[in-house]
């Protein structure tokens, strides 16, 4: 029975503490600072000189209205006629196929398709044992591209 009373008392204490915490946050001033002035709103003198007065202020790059889909469409539309034909869609695939088709017979054999895998395996197998040890396999890890730095303005 004592456990029930202790549990009830602790729940009531938590509820009261939560209520006071909730009320104290609601009465605080606006914790979010105002946004900085936009570059267009600054006076001409402010735009040409920074706070020290010796360097011109940087102007932001002009934004384009081209969406990702419009850019994707422009890449696929090779002849820039505003339409994408089936041949335009096939072109990158034909180039990739031609790179893999080493004997140019128009057919892709398994050996041609797996040539890059064979090369990677040969480069990784330093002791020529026809098998990869954990250390050798670790050298086949794909290289990750560095993420571009994001401005923390």
N, C-alpha and C positions, 0 to 999 in steps of 0.2 A: 504494500500500500504506500509505503514511503517513496518508492520509485515513481509511482504515478504523481504524487504531489511534487516531487522534485522536477519531474519532466514538465508538468504544467507550469510551475514557477519559472523554469528556464525559458519556455516558449513565450510566456508573458513578458519576461525581461527582454527577449529578442524583439518582440513586437514593439515594445515601448522604445527601445533603442533605435529601431528602424524608423519609427514615426518621428522622433526628434532629429535623426539624421536627414530624413526627407524634408522636414520643415526648415532646417538650417540651410540646405542647399537652395531652396526656393527663394529665400530672402536675399541671397547674394547679388551683388551687382552683376552686370553682363560680363561673364568671364571671357567671352570671345572678343579679341581686339578688332577694331575697325579695319577694313581693307585699306591697303595703301593707295595713294592717289594714282589714277591711271596716267599713262604717259601723255595722252591727248589732253588731259585736264591741266597739265602743268603749263606755266607761262613759257614764252619763247626763251627767256633768259635761263629758266630752269632746264630747258631741253638742250641748250647748247653747252652748258657747263655743269659739272657735278658740284658737290659740296665744297671741294677744295678750290674750284675755279680754274683748274689747269687742264682738264681733260674733257672732251665732249662726251655727253651721255650716250650710252648705247641705245640704239633704236631696236625694237623687236622686229623679227622677220615678218614679212607679209604673209598672211594666212591665205591659203588657196581653198577654193570651194570644192575641189575634186575629191570625191569620196573614194573609198577603197575599191568599190565595185567599178567606178569609172576608170580608175587606174588599171584595174585588172582587164577591163574591156579594151582599153587603149593598147595594152601589151599584146593582147590576142589579135587585135585588128591590124595585121601586118601591112595591108595596102591602104589603110586609113580611109576607107570608103564608108565607114559608119555601119558596116555589116561584117559579121564573122562567118566565113564559109567553113565547110568541113575540112578543106585543104589547109586553111589557116590553123585549125585546131590540130591537124595531123603533123604540121611542120616540126614542132619541138619533139614529138614522139619519133618522127623519122630520123631526126638528128641523133637522138639518143640510141636508136636502133643501129644507125650506121656506125656509131662509135663502138658498139658491142660486136657488130658483125665484122670480125677482123679479116675474113677471107673474101668478103664482098660477094657472097653467093646469093644473098637475099634471104637466107635462112639462118636462124640463130640456133646453133648447136649448144648442148649443155656446157661443153668445154668453153665456148666463147662467152656464155652467160656467166659462168663461174670463174672467169679468168682473174678478176680482181680479188676474189676470195683466195684463190690459189696463190697469188702474189703475196697477199698479206700473211698467209700461213707460212710461206717460204721465208719471208723476212723475219717472222717471229720465231721460227724454229731454228734457234742459233746452234744447237748441238746436232742438228740433222737426224733426229731420232724418229721422225715421222709422227711425233706427238708433242703436244705442248704442255710444259709444266705450268704450275700456277704463276710463276714469275714471268714466263714467256707469254702466257695468255694475257697477263696484265698489260703487256705492251701493245695489244691489239685494241685497247679501249678507244672508242671514237673521241676525237678531240671536240670539246665544246667551244662554241664561239663565245667570246667575251660579251657580256651584256653592255649595251651602251649606258654611259653614266646619265642619270636623271638629275636634272637641276633641282637642288633643294632650296629653292628661293622662298 
